[in-house]
Amino acid sequence: MSCDKTFKCSVADKRLRIVMGYKIGDLIASGKTKLVYALDTPSLVLLRFKDDVTALDGRRRDTIAGKGALNAAISAKLFQVLREGGVENHFVEMLDESSMVVERLSMLPLEVVCRNVATGSIVKRLPIQEGVVFDPPIVEFFLKDDARGDPMLSEAHIVALKLASRGEVDEMIRAILKANEVLKDFLSKRGLTLIDFKLEFGRKEGKLMVGDELDPDCMRIRDSETGRILDKDLYRKGASLEEVKSAYEEVYRRIVER
Ligand code: 5GP
């Protein structure tokens, strides 16, 4: 994440606090589900996961106590799994249960989606049946632009809009396909099926790496045996907040506690 264009920047919180040796500075950016704070080490920032859950480009919003901590812990674990699998990302360490220290990146205003099974927006956009398996998986790019409904982008669009070079587009495709293999394998050993997920990338000294978060807010995961939905689709489909929290807790138990 960090300070992308869709974030409202604020200098309201000027207090400096010291936690675990890090001095926490200004609020740099405030997103729908995360806050970004400056740290005294300029190459790092603090990501604080909020308890908010949103859908419909932020038009629907609720709070689930404890969701921020669940997502922070799940993201931290999956970023470590990705790093061990050779996918470079911004995770440094946890600061408290809902905050992590990450590398400060210059984020690309892109959402990169990898799909193993057809559901969600692709079955609305294209004549594809729900549940069709994609082999090989499909990678799609979307512009982060709520006002335009996050339109899908081709490689030509990305290059013409100067969002990334052709080489970087290829690099992001390679990285998300690698991440897909690593995550599918890790999750399947825990009885979970990865339907699809979204990554965001940023540059650090010109080099691309995965940023943002990696948790049930931005992935579709199902129980491999029962097909139970264990992600934000529950909220999108109108399930109770208790059901949403219980699904996130189940993912936490299988991914973090095991
Ligand atoms: P779809 O394009 O089918 O709506 O979403 C594909 C995948 O990307 C899903 O796992 C979904 O959770 C994730 N995704 C797409 N757009 C967003 C977004 O704006 N925010 C988050 N957190 N995840 C998204």
py3Dmol code that shows the C-alpha trace and the ligand (Angstrom):
import py3Dmol

protein = """\
ATOM      1  CA  MET A   1       0.000   0.000   0.000  1.00  0.00           C
ATOM      2  CA  SER A   2       1.881   3.126   1.294  1.00  0.00           C
ATOM      3  CA  CYS A   3       0.853   6.456  -0.152  1.00  0.00           C
ATOM      4  CA  ASP A   4      -1.025   5.627  -3.346  1.00  0.00           C
ATOM      5  CA  LYS A   5      -3.227   8.130  -5.169  1.00  0.00           C
ATOM      6  CA  THR A   6      -6.492   6.780  -3.788  1.00  0.00           C
ATOM      7  CA  PHE A   7      -5.388   7.548  -0.218  1.00  0.00           C
ATOM      8  CA  LYS A   8      -6.193  10.792   1.531  1.00  0.00           C
ATOM      9  CA  CYS A   9      -2.984  12.033   3.140  1.00  0.00           C
ATOM     10  CA  SER A  10      -3.201  13.554   6.579  1.00  0.00           C
ATOM     11  CA  VAL A  11      -0.796  15.328   8.870  1.00  0.00           C
ATOM     12  CA  ALA A  12      -3.298  15.436  11.736  1.00  0.00           C
ATOM     13  CA  ASP A  13      -1.490  12.956  13.982  1.00  0.00           C
ATOM     14  CA  LYS A  14       1.789  14.645  14.847  1.00  0.00           C
ATOM     15  CA  ARG A  15       2.524  12.775  18.100  1.00  0.00           C
ATOM     16  CA  LEU A  16       5.692  10.703  18.176  1.00  0.00           C
ATOM     17  CA  ARG A  17       5.418   7.412  20.036  1.00  0.00           C
ATOM     18  CA  ILE A  18       8.119   4.836  20.651  1.00  0.00           C
ATOM     19  CA  VAL A  19       7.199   1.135  20.372  1.00  0.00           C
ATOM     20  CA  MET A  20       9.800  -1.657  20.368  1.00  0.00           C
ATOM     21  CA  GLY A  21      12.550   0.766  19.454  1.00  0.00           C
ATOM     22  CA  TYR A  22      10.634   2.301  16.532  1.00  0.00           C
ATOM     23  CA  LYS A  23       9.534   5.914  16.763  1.00  0.00           C
ATOM     24  CA  ILE A  24       6.060   6.129  15.224  1.00  0.00           C
ATOM     25  CA  GLY A  25       5.575   9.433  13.418  1.00  0.00           C
ATOM     26  CA  ASP A  26       2.930  11.063  11.241  1.00  0.00           C
ATOM     27  CA  LEU A  27      -0.045   9.320   9.736  1.00  0.00           C
ATOM     28  CA  ILE A  28       1.001   9.284   6.065  1.00  0.00           C
ATOM     29  CA  ALA A  29      -2.067   7.670   4.539  1.00  0.00           C
ATOM     30  CA  SER A  30      -5.460   6.352   5.551  1.00  0.00           C
ATOM     31  CA  GLY A  31      -7.040   3.608   3.461  1.00  0.00           C
ATOM     32  CA  LYS A  32     -10.309   1.687   3.748  1.00  0.00           C
ATOM     33  CA  THR A  33      -8.812  -1.037   5.949  1.00  0.00           C
ATOM     34  CA  LYS A  34      -5.289   0.128   6.819  1.00  0.00           C
ATOM     35  CA  LEU A  35      -3.401   3.137   8.148  1.00  0.00           C
ATOM     36  CA  VAL A  36       0.193   3.975   7.188  1.00  0.00           C
ATOM     37  CA  TYR A  37       2.504   5.725   9.660  1.00  0.00           C
ATOM     38  CA  ALA A  38       6.003   7.095   9.163  1.00  0.00           C
ATOM     39  CA  LEU A  39       8.801   5.535  11.203  1.00  0.00           C
ATOM     40  CA  ASP A  40      12.097   7.080  12.271  1.00  0.00           C
ATOM     41  CA  THR A  41      13.873   4.795   9.775  1.00  0.00           C
ATOM     42  CA  PRO A  42      12.907   6.512   6.486  1.00  0.00           C
ATOM     43  CA  SER A  43      13.105   3.313   4.433  1.00  0.00           C
ATOM     44  CA  LEU A  44      10.373   1.696   6.591  1.00  0.00           C
ATOM     45  CA  VAL A  45       6.701   2.438   7.383  1.00  0.00           C
ATOM     46  CA  LEU A  46       4.161   1.035   9.813  1.00  0.00           C
ATOM     47  CA  LEU A  47       0.991  -0.630   8.461  1.00  0.00           C
ATOM     48  CA  ARG A  48      -1.858  -0.734  10.976  1.00  0.00           C
ATOM     49  CA  PHE A  49      -4.734  -3.069  10.056  1.00  0.00           C
ATOM     50  CA  LYS A  50      -8.137  -1.667  10.991  1.00  0.00           C
ATOM     51  CA  ASP A  51     -11.178  -3.631  12.165  1.00  0.00           C
ATOM     52  CA  ASP A  52     -13.210  -2.197   9.270  1.00  0.00           C
ATOM     53  CA  VAL A  53     -14.657  -4.330   6.508  1.00  0.00           C
ATOM     54  CA  THR A  54     -15.841  -2.688   3.291  1.00  0.00           C
ATOM     55  CA  ALA A  55     -17.434  -3.671  -0.010  1.00  0.00           C
ATOM     56  CA  LEU A  56     -18.851  -1.988  -3.109  1.00  0.00           C
ATOM     57  CA  ASP A  57     -15.785   0.303  -3.466  1.00  0.00           C
ATOM     58  CA  GLY A  58     -16.216   1.469   0.140  1.00  0.00           C
ATOM     59  CA  ARG A  59     -19.942   2.242  -0.136  1.00  0.00           C
ATOM     60  CA  ARG A  60     -20.733  -0.491   2.413  1.00  0.00           C
ATOM     61  CA  ARG A  61     -18.765  -0.459   5.659  1.00  0.00           C
ATOM     62  CA  ASP A  62     -18.872  -2.239   9.034  1.00  0.00           C
ATOM     63  CA  THR A  63     -16.525  -2.935  11.928  1.00  0.00           C
ATOM     64  CA  ILE A  64     -15.599  -6.396  13.202  1.00  0.00           C
ATOM     65  CA  ALA A  65     -13.670  -6.253  16.481  1.00  0.00           C
ATOM     66  CA  GLY A  66     -10.444  -8.234  16.125  1.00  0.00           C
ATOM     67  CA  LYS A  67     -10.465  -8.419  12.313  1.00  0.00           C
ATOM     68  CA  GLY A  68      -7.431  -6.123  12.019  1.00  0.00           C
ATOM     69  CA  ALA A  69      -5.333  -8.399  14.223  1.00  0.00           C
ATOM     70  CA  LEU A  70      -6.489 -11.533  12.342  1.00  0.00           C
ATOM     71  CA  ASN A  71      -5.627 -10.020   8.958  1.00  0.00           C
ATOM     72  CA  ALA A  72      -2.289  -8.654  10.177  1.00  0.00           C
ATOM     73  CA  ALA A  73      -1.249 -12.081  11.483  1.00  0.00           C
ATOM     74  CA  ILE A  74      -2.454 -13.919   8.357  1.00  0.00           C
ATOM     75  CA  SER A  75      -0.715 -11.400   6.071  1.00  0.00           C
ATOM     76  CA  ALA A  76       2.532 -11.644   8.060  1.00  0.00           C
ATOM     77  CA  LYS A  77       2.525 -15.445   7.836  1.00  0.00           C
ATOM     78  CA  LEU A  78       1.734 -15.492   4.110  1.00  0.00           C
ATOM     79  CA  PHE A  79       4.377 -12.858   3.336  1.00  0.00           C
ATOM     80  CA  GLN A  80       6.920 -15.061   5.116  1.00  0.00           C
ATOM     81  CA  VAL A  81       5.705 -18.092   3.147  1.00  0.00           C
ATOM     82  CA  LEU A  82       6.086 -16.090  -0.085  1.00  0.00           C
ATOM     83  CA  ARG A  83       9.601 -14.968   0.845  1.00  0.00           C
ATOM     84  CA  GLU A  84      10.646 -18.564   1.588  1.00  0.00           C
ATOM     85  CA  GLY A  85       9.158 -19.478  -1.799  1.00  0.00           C
ATOM     86  CA  GLY A  86      11.236 -16.826  -3.583  1.00  0.00           C
ATOM     87  CA  VAL A  87       8.642 -14.033  -3.958  1.00  0.00           C
ATOM     88  CA  GLU A  88      10.140 -10.797  -2.606  1.00  0.00           C
ATOM     89  CA  ASN A  89       7.799  -8.606  -0.554  1.00  0.00           C
ATOM     90  CA  HIS A  90       7.766  -5.684   1.866  1.00  0.00           C
ATOM     91  CA  PHE A  91       7.229  -7.523   5.201  1.00  0.00           C
ATOM     92  CA  VAL A  92       9.842  -6.799   7.895  1.00  0.00           C
ATOM     93  CA  GLU A  93       8.312  -7.699  11.292  1.00  0.00           C
ATOM     94  CA  MET A  94       5.230  -7.414  13.490  1.00  0.00           C
ATOM     95  CA  LEU A  95       5.182  -4.465  15.889  1.00  0.00           C
ATOM     96  CA  ASP A  96       2.022  -5.348  17.784  1.00  0.00           C
ATOM     97  CA  GLU A  97      -0.878  -7.671  17.029  1.00  0.00           C
ATOM     98  CA  SER A  98      -2.444  -5.450  14.370  1.00  0.00           C
ATOM     99  CA  SER A  99       0.634  -3.534  13.107  1.00  0.00           C
ATOM    100  CA  MET A 100       3.555  -4.556  10.946  1.00  0.00           C
ATOM    101  CA  VAL A 101       6.753  -2.837   9.909  1.00  0.00           C
ATOM    102  CA  VAL A 102       7.207  -2.952   6.132  1.00  0.00           C
ATOM    103  CA  GLU A 103       9.597  -1.553   3.555  1.00  0.00           C
ATOM    104  CA  ARG A 104       8.490   1.847   2.259  1.00  0.00           C
ATOM    105  CA  LEU A 105       7.571   1.309  -1.405  1.00  0.00           C
ATOM    106  CA  SER A 106       6.440   3.578  -4.177  1.00  0.00           C
ATOM    107  CA  MET A 107       3.210   1.741  -4.994  1.00  0.00           C
ATOM    108  CA  LEU A 108       1.899   1.198  -8.521  1.00  0.00           C
ATOM    109  CA  PRO A 109      -1.834   2.080  -8.730  1.00  0.00           C
ATOM    110  CA  LEU A 110      -2.580  -1.459  -9.938  1.00  0.00           C
ATOM    111  CA  GLU A 111      -4.368  -4.527  -8.649  1.00  0.00           C
ATOM    112  CA  VAL A 112      -2.898  -7.716 -10.064  1.00  0.00           C
ATOM    113  CA  VAL A 113      -5.285 -10.680  -9.869  1.00  0.00           C
ATOM    114  CA  CYS A 114      -4.517 -14.357 -10.366  1.00  0.00           C
ATOM    115  CA  ARG A 115      -7.443 -16.754 -10.924  1.00  0.00           C
ATOM    116  CA  ASN A 116      -7.476 -20.538 -10.576  1.00  0.00           C
ATOM    117  CA  VAL A 117     -11.259 -20.918 -10.685  1.00  0.00           C
ATOM    118  CA  ALA A 118     -13.856 -18.702 -12.361  1.00  0.00           C
ATOM    119  CA  THR A 119     -15.960 -16.618  -9.989  1.00  0.00           C
ATOM    120  CA  GLY A 120     -16.459 -12.962  -9.080  1.00  0.00           C
ATOM    121  CA  SER A 121     -15.979 -10.240 -11.650  1.00  0.00           C
ATOM    122  CA  ILE A 122     -14.745 -12.504 -14.458  1.00  0.00           C
ATOM    123  CA  VAL A 123     -18.044 -14.400 -14.719  1.00  0.00           C
ATOM    124  CA  LYS A 124     -19.879 -11.068 -14.936  1.00  0.00           C
ATOM    125  CA  ARG A 125     -17.553  -9.632 -17.613  1.00  0.00           C
ATOM    126  CA  LEU A 126     -17.092 -12.693 -19.820  1.00  0.00           C
ATOM    127  CA  PRO A 127     -19.189 -15.655 -20.972  1.00  0.00           C
ATOM    128  CA  ILE A 128     -17.449 -18.050 -18.563  1.00  0.00           C
ATOM    129  CA  GLN A 129     -19.317 -20.455 -16.289  1.00  0.00           C
ATOM    130  CA  GLU A 130     -18.849 -20.121 -12.526  1.00  0.00           C
ATOM    131  CA  GLY A 131     -16.487 -22.844 -11.295  1.00  0.00           C
ATOM    132  CA  VAL A 132     -14.522 -23.401 -14.537  1.00  0.00           C
ATOM    133  CA  VAL A 133     -10.899 -24.260 -13.660  1.00  0.00           C
ATOM    134  CA  PHE A 134      -8.222 -22.154 -15.363  1.00  0.00           C
ATOM    135  CA  ASP A 135      -5.181 -24.221 -16.269  1.00  0.00           C
ATOM    136  CA  PRO A 136      -2.938 -22.309 -16.663  1.00  0.00           C
ATOM    137  CA  PRO A 137      -4.169 -19.688 -14.195  1.00  0.00           C
ATOM    138  CA  ILE A 138      -5.300 -16.315 -15.581  1.00  0.00           C
ATOM    139  CA  VAL A 139      -3.563 -13.048 -14.601  1.00  0.00           C
ATOM    140  CA  GLU A 140      -5.443  -9.751 -14.940  1.00  0.00           C
ATOM    141  CA  PHE A 141      -4.539  -6.118 -14.186  1.00  0.00           C
ATOM    142  CA  PHE A 142      -6.934  -3.463 -12.868  1.00  0.00           C
ATOM    143  CA  LEU A 143      -6.460   0.273 -12.329  1.00  0.00           C
ATOM    144  CA  LYS A 144      -6.930   1.328  -8.690  1.00  0.00           C
ATOM    145  CA  ASP A 145      -9.538   3.962  -9.348  1.00  0.00           C
ATOM    146  CA  ASP A 146     -12.757   3.701  -7.315  1.00  0.00           C
ATOM    147  CA  ALA A 147     -14.425   6.530  -9.280  1.00  0.00           C
ATOM    148  CA  ARG A 148     -14.014   4.533 -12.512  1.00  0.00           C
ATOM    149  CA  GLY A 149     -14.891   1.207 -10.864  1.00  0.00           C
ATOM    150  CA  ASP A 150     -11.297  -0.147 -11.062  1.00  0.00           C
ATOM    151  CA  PRO A 151     -11.291  -0.830 -14.849  1.00  0.00           C
ATOM    152  CA  MET A 152      -9.372  -3.775 -16.282  1.00  0.00           C
ATOM    153  CA  LEU A 153      -6.129  -2.860 -18.089  1.00  0.00           C
ATOM    154  CA  SER A 154      -4.191  -4.532 -20.889  1.00  0.00           C
ATOM    155  CA  GLU A 155      -0.388  -4.446 -20.996  1.00  0.00           C
ATOM    156  CA  ALA A 156      -0.692  -1.754 -23.699  1.00  0.00           C
ATOM    157  CA  HIS A 157      -2.866   0.380 -21.383  1.00  0.00           C
ATOM    158  CA  ILE A 158      -0.357   0.017 -18.538  1.00  0.00           C
ATOM    159  CA  VAL A 159       2.532   1.079 -20.764  1.00  0.00           C
ATOM    160  CA  ALA A 160       0.578   3.930 -22.450  1.00  0.00           C
ATOM    161  CA  LEU A 161      -0.490   5.294 -19.039  1.00  0.00           C
ATOM    162  CA  LYS A 162       3.180   4.998 -17.954  1.00  0.00           C
ATOM    163  CA  LEU A 163       2.161   2.938 -14.910  1.00  0.00           C
ATOM    164  CA  ALA A 164       4.857   0.329 -15.550  1.00  0.00           C
ATOM    165  CA  SER A 165       7.209  -0.777 -18.314  1.00  0.00           C
ATOM    166  CA  ARG A 166       6.669  -3.911 -20.444  1.00  0.00           C
ATOM    167  CA  GLY A 167       9.484  -5.561 -18.524  1.00  0.00           C
ATOM    168  CA  GLU A 168       7.781  -4.754 -15.222  1.00  0.00           C
ATOM    169  CA  VAL A 169       4.463  -6.150 -16.474  1.00  0.00           C
ATOM    170  CA  ASP A 170       6.251  -9.420 -17.343  1.00  0.00           C
ATOM    171  CA  GLU A 171       7.935  -9.361 -13.936  1.00  0.00           C
ATOM    172  CA  MET A 172       4.587  -8.925 -12.130  1.00  0.00           C
ATOM    173  CA  ILE A 173       3.042 -11.790 -14.126  1.00  0.00           C
ATOM    174  CA  ARG A 174       5.987 -14.068 -13.250  1.00  0.00           C
ATOM    175  CA  ALA A 175       5.844 -13.035  -9.570  1.00  0.00           C
ATOM    176  CA  ILE A 176       2.094 -13.569  -9.135  1.00  0.00           C
ATOM    177  CA  LEU A 177       2.198 -16.953 -10.909  1.00  0.00           C
ATOM    178  CA  LYS A 178       5.051 -18.003  -8.623  1.00  0.00           C
ATOM    179  CA  ALA A 179       3.110 -16.676  -5.600  1.00  0.00           C
ATOM    180  CA  ASN A 180       0.088 -18.682  -6.781  1.00  0.00           C
ATOM    181  CA  GLU A 181       2.083 -21.930  -6.827  1.00  0.00           C
ATOM    182  CA  VAL A 182       3.609 -21.244  -3.401  1.00  0.00           C
ATOM    183  CA  LEU A 183       0.280 -20.249  -1.808  1.00  0.00           C
ATOM    184  CA  LYS A 184      -1.753 -23.071  -3.426  1.00  0.00           C
ATOM    185  CA  ASP A 185       0.703 -25.619  -2.079  1.00  0.00           C
ATOM    186  CA  PHE A 186       0.848 -24.076   1.418  1.00  0.00           C
ATOM    187  CA  LEU A 187      -2.939 -23.723   1.670  1.00  0.00           C
ATOM    188  CA  SER A 188      -3.789 -27.153   0.266  1.00  0.00           C
ATOM    189  CA  LYS A 189      -1.720 -28.764   3.048  1.00  0.00           C
ATOM    190  CA  ARG A 190      -4.094 -26.977   5.447  1.00  0.00           C
ATOM    191  CA  GLY A 191      -7.274 -28.147   3.711  1.00  0.00           C
ATOM    192  CA  LEU A 192      -7.797 -24.846   1.896  1.00  0.00           C
ATOM    193  CA  THR A 193      -8.353 -24.225  -1.819  1.00  0.00           C
ATOM    194  CA  LEU A 194      -7.114 -20.980  -3.355  1.00  0.00           C
ATOM    195  CA  ILE A 195      -9.714 -19.753  -5.853  1.00  0.00           C
ATOM    196  CA  ASP A 196      -8.127 -16.372  -6.653  1.00  0.00           C
ATOM    197  CA  PHE A 197      -6.192 -13.520  -5.038  1.00  0.00           C
ATOM    198  CA  LYS A 198      -5.011  -9.963  -5.575  1.00  0.00           C
ATOM    199  CA  LEU A 199      -1.519  -8.551  -5.106  1.00  0.00           C
ATOM    200  CA  GLU A 200      -0.242  -4.991  -5.251  1.00  0.00           C
ATOM    201  CA  PHE A 201       3.325  -4.140  -6.222  1.00  0.00           C
ATOM    202  CA  GLY A 202       5.626  -1.238  -5.429  1.00  0.00           C
ATOM    203  CA  ARG A 203       9.148  -0.142  -6.308  1.00  0.00           C
ATOM    204  CA  LYS A 204      12.041   0.122  -3.904  1.00  0.00           C
ATOM    205  CA  GLU A 205      15.110   1.716  -5.489  1.00  0.00           C
ATOM    206  CA  GLY A 206      13.670   0.803  -8.879  1.00  0.00           C
ATOM    207  CA  LYS A 207      13.086  -2.853  -7.987  1.00  0.00           C
ATOM    208  CA  LEU A 208       9.552  -4.298  -7.886  1.00  0.00           C
ATOM    209  CA  MET A 209       8.267  -6.194  -4.875  1.00  0.00           C
ATOM    210  CA  VAL A 210       4.911  -7.246  -3.436  1.00  0.00           C
ATOM    211  CA  GLY A 211       3.374  -4.780  -0.961  1.00  0.00           C
ATOM    212  CA  ASP A 212      -0.042  -4.204   0.641  1.00  0.00           C
ATOM    213  CA  GLU A 213      -1.710  -7.173   2.394  1.00  0.00           C
ATOM    214  CA  LEU A 214      -2.406 -10.872   1.831  1.00  0.00           C
ATOM    215  CA  ASP A 215      -5.400 -12.155   3.791  1.00  0.00           C
ATOM    216  CA  PRO A 216      -9.067 -13.161   3.345  1.00  0.00           C
ATOM    217  CA  ASP A 217      -9.947  -9.570   2.347  1.00  0.00           C
ATOM    218  CA  CYS A 218      -8.060  -9.968  -0.927  1.00  0.00           C
ATOM    219  CA  MET A 219      -8.177 -13.727  -1.607  1.00  0.00           C
ATOM    220  CA  ARG A 220     -10.937 -16.244  -2.172  1.00  0.00           C
ATOM    221  CA  ILE A 221     -10.323 -19.397  -0.169  1.00  0.00           C
ATOM    222  CA  ARG A 222     -12.621 -22.346   0.395  1.00  0.00           C
ATOM    223  CA  ASP A 223     -12.521 -25.351   2.685  1.00  0.00           C
ATOM    224  CA  SER A 224     -11.278 -28.064   0.319  1.00  0.00           C
ATOM    225  CA  GLU A 225     -13.691 -30.703   1.686  1.00  0.00           C
ATOM    226  CA  THR A 226     -16.896 -28.809   2.380  1.00  0.00           C
ATOM    227  CA  GLY A 227     -16.518 -25.859  -0.004  1.00  0.00           C
ATOM    228  CA  ARG A 228     -17.250 -23.488   2.927  1.00  0.00           C
ATOM    229  CA  ILE A 229     -16.430 -19.893   1.956  1.00  0.00           C
ATOM    230  CA  LEU A 230     -13.688 -18.498   4.221  1.00  0.00           C
ATOM    231  CA  ASP A 231     -13.129 -14.988   2.881  1.00  0.00           C
ATOM    232  CA  LYS A 232     -14.673 -11.574   2.225  1.00  0.00           C
ATOM    233  CA  ASP A 233     -17.157 -13.054  -0.256  1.00  0.00           C
ATOM    234  CA  LEU A 234     -19.252 -13.828   2.852  1.00  0.00           C
ATOM    235  CA  TYR A 235     -19.509 -10.096   3.569  1.00  0.00           C
ATOM    236  CA  ARG A 236     -20.053  -9.283  -0.114  1.00  0.00           C
ATOM    237  CA  LYS A 237     -22.921 -11.801  -0.171  1.00  0.00           C
ATOM    238  CA  GLY A 238     -24.561 -10.326   2.962  1.00  0.00           C
ATOM    239  CA  ALA A 239     -23.549 -12.868   5.659  1.00  0.00           C
ATOM    240  CA  SER A 240     -23.677 -11.720   9.282  1.00  0.00           C
ATOM    241  CA  LEU A 241     -20.598 -10.079  10.784  1.00  0.00           C
ATOM    242  CA  GLU A 242     -20.322 -13.047  13.193  1.00  0.00           C
ATOM    243  CA  GLU A 243     -20.135 -15.463  10.230  1.00  0.00           C
ATOM    244  CA  VAL A 244     -17.457 -13.305   8.594  1.00  0.00           C
ATOM    245  CA  LYS A 245     -15.394 -13.187  11.791  1.00  0.00           C
ATOM    246  CA  SER A 246     -15.757 -16.929  12.350  1.00  0.00           C
ATOM    247  CA  ALA A 247     -14.450 -17.613   8.810  1.00  0.00           C
ATOM    248  CA  TYR A 248     -11.423 -15.328   9.329  1.00  0.00           C
ATOM    249  CA  GLU A 249     -10.735 -17.064  12.666  1.00  0.00           C
ATOM    250  CA  GLU A 250     -10.817 -20.442  10.918  1.00  0.00           C
ATOM    251  CA  VAL A 251      -8.280 -19.201   8.348  1.00  0.00           C
ATOM    252  CA  TYR A 252      -6.123 -17.830  11.194  1.00  0.00           C
ATOM    253  CA  ARG A 253      -6.233 -21.198  13.012  1.00  0.00           C
ATOM    254  CA  ARG A 254      -5.176 -23.124   9.918  1.00  0.00           C
ATOM    255  CA  ILE A 255      -2.569 -20.666   8.597  1.00  0.00           C
ATOM    256  CA  VAL A 256      -1.019 -19.066  11.673  1.00  0.00           C
ATOM    257  CA  GLU A 257      -1.614 -21.411  14.611  1.00  0.00           C
ATOM    258  CA  ARG A 258      -0.643 -24.679  12.861  1.00  0.00           C
TER     259      ARG A 258
END
"""
ligand_1 = """\
24
5GP
P -12.861 -9.961 -8.561
O -12.172 -9.277 -9.716
O -13.425 -11.278 -8.935
O -13.848 -9.073 -7.851
O -11.723 -10.236 -7.468
C -10.640 -11.109 -7.736
C -9.785 -11.279 -6.486
O -9.128 -10.049 -6.194
C -10.584 -11.641 -5.230
O -9.824 -12.510 -4.440
C -10.779 -10.304 -4.530
O -10.862 -10.476 -3.130
C -9.531 -9.527 -4.934
N -9.835 -8.106 -5.144
C -10.273 -7.505 -6.267
N -10.462 -6.177 -6.082
C -10.120 -5.939 -4.801
C -10.102 -4.731 -3.994
O -10.414 -3.624 -4.437
N -9.703 -4.887 -2.706
C -9.346 -6.097 -2.186
N -8.963 -6.162 -0.905
N -9.338 -7.227 -2.915
C -9.731 -7.157 -4.201
"""
view = py3Dmol.view(width=600, height=400)
view.addModel(protein, "pdb")
view.setStyle({"model": 0}, {"cartoon": {"style": "trace"}})
view.addModel(ligand_1, "xyz")
view.setStyle({"model": 1}, {"stick": {}})
view.zoomTo()
view.show()
